[in-house]
Structure formats: C-alpha cells, structure tokens
Amino acid sequence: MPQHNILSKKVTLAEDANKNQIVSFSGHLATTGSGDKEPAGVMMYDGTAGDLVAIMCIGLITTPQDGSLKLGDKVKVTAGTVVKATDTNEVFAEVSEVTTTSHVELLLK
C-alpha cells in the first residue's frame, strides 16, 4: 500500500473495518452525508469493533475502487468505500493517480 502520511488520528472502532476502508471519527464505516458517520480517514490496517486504530486523515493513500474512477475525480464515501461524488459538498478526497483498474491513489485534505 503506497502512502505518504501527513496526519494520522486514533479512532476506536464501533464495527469491524478492513485496511483501506474509510471510517468516521465515531468508528463506523463512513458514509458521506450521514451525521456521525461522515468520513474522517482511511484505515491503515484491519481492525475489529473495540480496537483502537490509526486512520490516515491527510496525505496520499491507495484505496480500492470499482474501476470507474479517473484522474482528478472528486470522491465521496458509501459504506466505507469511495465512489465518484456528484456534488461538491460531498467531496471527501480527489483521485491523484489511477494505479490499477481496482485501485486509486487519493489525495486526502
């Protein structure tokens, strides 16, 4: 997992989450526009409910994608995974590189 970490934060997981999934500060798999489940950062390793984990909040990190994202796309989060944003108010990150058809590098800011 290539990464350029600038800022990581600690979160106690409220549910199981896998490496590269996006979670909220409440410890849930993130979903843009859902109150306490707003995206906060990307999981740096697997964890189970109750674990104290590090999430990357600012920097460059590679995450899975469905093959539809392109360089420069703005993304939001649904159930812990990135999808293309349709509204600027829901943007969590920007695609800085398409590494494979199944992964993109995100610029988290």
Order of alpha helices (4+ residues) and beta strands (2+ residues): beta-beta-beta-beta-beta-beta-beta-beta
